[in-house]
Structure formats: structure tokens, C-alpha cells
Amino acid sequence: MTWTTDSIPNDWTTLRDKWWSFHIIRTVAELLALTIVAWTNVQKQAMK
């Protein structure tokens, strides 16, 4: 929050890569959750 264009940390690429890894993991988890919710709703509708 205190970075400026003149004071970017030396390890900013490491921070960016760590963020990107967590972003990918979060996206995969969200897609998996959406798939499970959709699948259970389809199963409930099929049983009616």
C-alpha cells in the first residue's frame, strides 16, 4: 500500500508470482465448487 513508482520493492516479481499461484488455486477451487453445486442441482431435478 505504500509503494510508489519510485519505491517498488526489489522482490516484486516474487510477490507477483506468489499472488499468481494463489489466484490460480482460488480459481480452480471456485470452478470446482460451481461444478459441484450445478451437478447436485441437476441430480435433484432428475429425481423429481
KAZI-V141759 format. One record per backbone hydrogen bond with DSSP energy under -0.5 kcal/mol. NH is the residue of the N-H (numbers start at 1). CO is the residue of the C=O. Records with the same first field share a line. If there is no record, write none. Layout:
BEGIN
NH = CO, CO
END
This chain:
BEGIN
7 = 4
12 = 9
15 = 11
16 = 12
17 = 13
18 = 14
19 = 15
20 = 16
21 = 17
22 = 18
23 = 19
24 = 20
25 = 21
26 = 22
27 = 23
28 = 24
29 = 25
30 = 26
31 = 27
32 = 28
33 = 29
34 = 30
35 = 31
36 = 32
37 = 33
38 = 34
39 = 35
40 = 36
41 = 37
42 = 38
43 = 39
44 = 40
45 = 41
46 = 42
47 = 43
48 = 44, 45
END
